[in-house]
Amino acid sequence: MKIAKKSWLIITLGFLVMAFASLSVFHSQRASEREQLEADLFLAHSRLSSLDMPTLTHQQEILEEDLNQAYRGYEADKEKFAENIAVSNVVYSTANVNSVNITDMSSSDDSSEVIEGAPCIALLLKARVVGDVDDLVAFITQLNDDLINAVVKSVSMAIPTSNSDNTASADIQIVIYTYEER
């Protein structure tokens, strides 16, 4: 079967109308997308122009300085904590070697002191120790020798009477010194 020229023309026109209609729909969708994007861009530009950049830059500088200061404080606290743990380990191991028991240990807030012209941070460590009198004396003496950056500040001993079954106890105050950089 042979298709006439007139039929070819109608078929071609039909395809062209469909193609044009498809392009029109596609173009109208893209136009509405473009309008929405332009509106969003305008809104973003208006928000951006309302920002005060010098103020934001100044706020950023302040926040960065606060962050740096907090980090320096963290590093200092970390160092103090590590040193406190090291001293506590020496105290506990010395107690173990001398056959005494530490029943309580606490520390107070640190303070600033100047020792022979060097600025230091002093941390007071308090401990209650129980055991035989000879062992307690040996423990306290060895602590003074073993602690490099600390000193036994005071000792208060409770020695039971000879007919009592109680063991002796000692309340000890140890000061831990750390060099303070200024």
Steps between C-alpha positions, in 0.01 A plus 500: 500500500628830396454816711411810312684826518208662673508232775874552548439866540228445764720246690796738493284790618363279783852414617602865484193609702576233764866602513406868531247423776762293691756778466243758620419293812871443571576872449217612733625262772853631465375860503318447833813331643709791382262751661517309829881489485518871425271572797720281726812675372348841566405394854853367564653824370272709720587290808870520418488876455328540838793329679750729667830340399728707729288403801503134399876510447545660843274237660699225329826645636354516852375142479834376366683673788254347750561160343878543521475613861279201587747267328791648700299449818425144396870430439594646839229299677604187315859549615391558861276194488779281363737627766242440772456143375877446498531622861199289603665195342821568696300541822306175446805297398699636795211407728499150358876460547476618864196285587266788579151565363370826358141534613426844357664734248380836369638813341405865521504776240842609390658830594784710364825526695845635425787275608847651477380740230328231290123521458337170596159346535457325835245220541424372849443125526361361826517134599401290800724199550470214752752238609763424759687801641839384364347440154333844503828672588682306226222589251518874576880501486504316169234734356727800557778316315284366213303812415704711259273802462305466824565521870327364808375823658353365821434176686259444783525153653256327731688231695285263703580424861692180564200303628278599204446279195469797262763561236673835468385755244653805342345798321751621242502816291715493186560805284565432130685777316480560127685773311256761373588657166398863474 
